[in-house]
Amino acid sequence: MMNFSQIPNLHVNKPASDKHIKEAESQLNMLLPHAYKVLLKQSNGCSIGGDLLLYGTKDMVERNATWEVQQYASGFVAIGDDGGGRVLLMRQGEGEKTVWIVDAGVMDPQHAELVAEDLLSWVSDGCILEV
């Protein structure tokens, strides 16, 4: 269980149910990374300081469609954004933990920069973006 109380300026939503997660996976036609599902089950979306946003299940489905992630970053899922035109991505698949960031205007994983090796550790440390 993550301790959100240590993260300043964090706003968390109520946890997502397994049903909401399965519905999102069905709508996206993909298997979400286990680490992201763990986060969703603790907070169905959260924001830090009104800037960084990690998507809940409904926002994730909508934003992946809007960003056309499957067309431009096939094999990835958008899990959030920095409020400044950059999108947080994770590879699809159960065992993935790594978080990447890419400009929404490019949306090509070849141009993505590493944010964190482990999503849950990164969130626990306050979602610091150094890229």
Beta strands, then each sheet from edge to edge (+ up, - down):
strand 1: 10-12
strand 2: 46-48
strand 3: 52-54
strand 4: 76-81
strand 5: 86-91
strand 6: 99-103
strand 7: 113-116
sheet 1: 1+ 2- 3+ 4- 5+ 6- 7+
end
